[in-house]
């Protein structure tokens, strides 16, 4: 088995965001990889309007998924659920989806459809540049309140500006309709409200709830590892 981690919005260096859980999996002989998402500037600048968006993110993840025939679990976090919905569709190696505090779109839905039409208070949108990002001063209290000080201090260095077009680009497939899925609800999440998570979780085959914030793979890595190994 291998694990492919798909990170959320407005961050880069996926291997850092997942490293605590990935290390515990490696100790059990389970390899993992965290593809770079071009819309987050991981293949150059995000570029704003006309730059890489959701289709490029989907292609990057799909390339990794198709590169190995080994049975694969895809772990999607937050915006990563939008990417995974299309990227994992029809890929024979994928056996299960683990969705963590994740958006779970139907075919034709986009990220923007899950909000109230205005940017979340923890986001900074630059319409001229065509990018958006997390306000650094709100990062810890919103997303990392249950993480240790070392993680909290390092996380700001792994934020990214992302192409705002990803919020309006619809998905062309819904892999969770084709594959077994587990939804991990993060009960202390201040970024994606648990109420919204429960709405998405109804679309999954199985629901697990954890008393954790937005990044349980950093704050509760052993719990996420055990959940993965039990799938």
C-alpha positions as CSV (number, residue, x, y, z in Angstrom):
1,X,0.0,0.0,0.0
2,X,1.0,3.6,-0.5
3,X,-0.6,6.9,0.5
4,X,-0.9,10.0,-1.6
5,X,-1.5,13.2,0.4
6,X,-3.3,16.1,-1.3
7,X,-2.9,19.3,0.7
8,X,-5.3,22.2,1.1
9,X,-5.5,25.8,-0.2
10,X,-2.9,28.5,0.3
11,X,-0.1,26.3,1.4
12,X,3.0,24.9,-0.3
13,X,5.6,22.2,0.6
14,X,3.0,19.4,1.1
15,X,5.6,17.1,2.5
16,X,6.0,19.4,5.4
17,X,2.3,19.7,6.2
18,X,2.0,15.9,6.2
19,X,5.4,15.0,7.6
20,X,4.4,13.9,11.1
21,X,1.9,11.4,9.9
22,X,4.1,10.3,6.9
23,X,7.0,9.5,9.3
24,X,4.7,7.3,11.4
25,X,3.5,5.5,8.3
26,X,7.0,5.0,7.1
27,X,7.8,3.3,10.4
28,X,5.1,0.8,9.5
29,X,6.5,0.3,6.0
30,X,3.9,2.4,4.2
31,X,5.4,5.0,1.8
32,X,3.7,8.2,0.9
33,X,4.0,11.2,-1.4
34,X,2.6,14.7,-1.4
35,X,2.3,16.1,-4.9
36,X,2.9,19.8,-5.5
37,X,-0.1,21.9,-6.6
38,X,0.7,24.3,-9.4
39,X,-2.1,26.8,-8.4
40,X,-0.2,27.4,-5.1
41,X,2.9,28.4,-7.0
42,X,4.7,25.1,-6.4
43,X,5.8,25.0,-10.0
44,X,6.5,28.7,-10.3
45,X,4.4,31.7,-9.4
46,X,0.7,31.1,-9.1
47,X,0.3,33.6,-11.9
48,X,-3.2,34.9,-11.0
49,X,-5.7,35.1,-13.8
50,X,-4.6,32.9,-16.6
51,X,-2.1,31.1,-14.5
52,X,-2.3,27.4,-13.3
53,X,-5.6,26.6,-11.6
54,X,-7.7,23.6,-10.7
55,X,-7.1,21.7,-14.0
56,X,-3.3,21.9,-13.5
57,X,-3.7,20.7,-9.8
58,X,-5.8,17.8,-11.0
59,X,-3.3,16.9,-13.7
60,X,-0.4,17.0,-11.2
61,X,-2.1,14.7,-8.7
62,X,-3.4,12.4,-11.4
63,X,0.1,12.0,-12.8
64,X,1.3,10.8,-9.4
65,X,-1.6,8.5,-9.0
66,X,-1.1,6.9,-12.4
67,X,2.7,6.5,-11.9
68,X,2.4,3.4,-9.7
69,X,0.1,0.4,-9.8
70,X,0.4,-0.3,-6.1
71,X,-2.9,-0.1,-4.1
72,X,-3.2,3.5,-3.1
73,X,-5.2,5.5,-0.5
74,X,-5.6,9.1,-1.3
75,X,-5.8,11.5,1.7
76,X,-7.4,14.8,0.8
77,X,-7.4,17.8,3.1
78,X,-9.8,20.8,2.7
79,X,-9.4,22.2,-0.8
80,X,-7.6,18.9,-1.6
81,X,-11.0,17.3,-1.7
82,X,-11.9,19.4,-4.7
83,X,-8.7,18.3,-6.5
84,X,-9.1,14.7,-5.6
85,X,-12.7,14.5,-6.7
86,X,-11.5,14.7,-10.3
87,X,-7.9,13.5,-10.0
88,X,-8.7,10.1,-8.5
89,X,-11.7,9.3,-10.8
90,X,-11.1,6.3,-12.9
91,X,-7.6,5.5,-11.5
92,X,-7.5,1.8,-11.0
93,X,-4.8,1.9,-8.3
94,X,-6.9,4.0,-5.9
95,X,-8.6,1.8,-3.3
96,X,-9.9,4.3,-0.8
97,X,-10.4,8.0,-0.2
98,X,-9.8,9.5,3.2
99,X,-11.2,13.0,3.4
100,X,-10.1,15.2,6.2
101,X,-12.1,18.4,6.9
102,X,-12.6,18.2,3.2
103,X,-14.8,19.8,0.6
104,X,-16.7,17.0,-1.3
105,X,-18.1,18.3,-4.5
106,X,-20.7,16.9,-6.9
107,X,-19.8,17.0,-10.6
108,X,-20.0,20.6,-11.8
109,X,-19.6,22.1,-8.4
110,X,-16.8,24.6,-7.5
111,X,-15.3,25.7,-4.2
112,X,-17.1,29.0,-4.3
113,X,-20.5,27.3,-4.1
114,X,-19.8,26.2,-0.5
115,X,-19.4,29.8,0.9
116,X,-21.8,32.7,1.4
117,X,-20.3,34.7,-1.4
118,X,-17.8,36.7,0.7
119,X,-14.2,35.7,1.5
120,X,-13.7,34.1,4.9
121,X,-12.2,36.6,7.5
122,X,-8.9,34.7,7.6
123,X,-8.3,35.1,3.9
124,X,-6.7,38.0,2.1
125,X,-7.8,38.3,-1.5
126,X,-5.9,40.5,-4.0
127,X,-8.2,41.0,-7.0
128,X,-5.6,42.9,-9.0
129,X,-3.1,40.0,-8.7
130,X,-5.7,37.4,-8.9
131,X,-4.5,35.5,-5.8
132,X,-5.6,34.8,-2.3
133,X,-3.9,33.6,0.8
134,X,-4.2,33.1,4.6
135,X,-3.6,36.1,6.8
136,X,-0.5,35.1,8.7
137,X,-1.6,36.7,11.9
138,X,-4.7,34.5,11.9
139,X,-3.0,31.2,10.9
140,X,-2.4,29.7,14.3
141,X,-5.7,30.7,16.0
142,X,-7.8,29.5,13.0
143,X,-6.0,26.4,11.8
144,X,-3.3,25.3,14.3
145,X,-4.6,26.1,17.7
146,X,-4.1,22.5,18.9
147,X,-0.6,22.0,17.4
148,X,2.6,22.3,19.4
149,X,4.6,25.6,19.4
150,X,7.2,24.2,17.0
151,X,4.7,23.4,14.3
152,X,2.9,26.8,14.9
153,X,6.2,28.6,14.4
154,X,7.2,26.8,11.3
155,X,3.9,26.8,9.5
156,X,3.9,30.4,8.4
157,X,7.0,29.6,6.2
158,X,4.9,27.2,4.3
159,X,2.0,29.5,3.4
160,X,1.4,30.4,-0.3
161,X,-0.6,32.7,-2.4
162,X,-2.9,30.7,-4.6
163,X,-4.6,31.5,-8.0
164,X,-8.1,32.7,-7.0
165,X,-9.5,31.1,-10.1
166,X,-9.5,27.7,-8.3
167,X,-12.5,28.9,-6.3
168,X,-14.7,29.2,-9.4
169,X,-13.5,26.3,-11.5
170,X,-15.9,23.3,-11.4
171,X,-14.9,19.7,-11.0
172,X,-15.5,17.3,-13.9
173,X,-15.8,14.1,-11.9
174,X,-16.7,13.0,-8.3
175,X,-14.4,10.1,-7.4
176,X,-16.1,9.6,-4.1
177,X,-19.1,8.3,-6.0
178,X,-17.0,5.5,-7.5
179,X,-14.7,4.6,-4.6
180,X,-15.0,3.6,-0.9
181,X,-14.6,6.7,1.2
182,X,-14.1,7.7,4.8
183,X,-14.7,11.3,6.1
184,X,-12.7,12.5,9.1
185,X,-14.7,15.3,10.8
186,X,-12.4,17.6,12.9
187,X,-14.6,18.7,15.7
188,X,-12.5,21.7,16.8
189,X,-11.8,23.0,13.3
190,X,-12.1,26.8,13.2
191,X,-11.4,27.0,9.5
192,X,-14.0,24.6,8.0
193,X,-16.9,24.6,10.5
194,X,-17.9,21.1,11.8
195,X,-21.4,21.9,10.6
196,X,-20.2,22.1,7.0
197,X,-18.0,19.0,7.4
198,X,-21.0,17.0,8.6
199,X,-22.9,18.0,5.4
200,X,-20.1,16.7,3.3
201,X,-19.6,13.6,5.4
202,X,-23.1,12.5,4.5
203,X,-21.8,11.8,1.0
204,X,-19.1,9.4,2.3
205,X,-19.4,5.8,3.1
206,X,-18.0,6.1,6.7
207,X,-17.7,9.0,9.1
208,X,-15.1,9.3,11.9
209,X,-15.0,12.3,14.3
210,X,-11.8,13.4,16.0
211,X,-11.5,16.1,18.7
212,X,-8.9,18.1,16.7
213,X,-8.4,21.3,14.7
214,X,-8.0,21.8,11.0
215,X,-4.7,19.8,10.7
216,X,-5.0,16.6,12.7
217,X,-2.2,15.1,10.7
218,X,0.1,17.6,12.6
219,X,-1.7,17.7,16.0
220,X,-2.8,14.1,16.2
221,X,-0.6,12.2,13.8
222,X,-0.9,8.8,15.5
223,X,-4.7,8.9,15.3
224,X,-4.5,9.7,11.6
225,X,-1.9,6.9,11.0
226,X,-4.1,4.4,12.9
227,X,-7.1,5.4,10.9
228,X,-5.2,5.0,7.6
229,X,-3.8,1.6,8.6
230,X,-7.3,0.4,9.5
231,X,-8.8,1.3,6.1
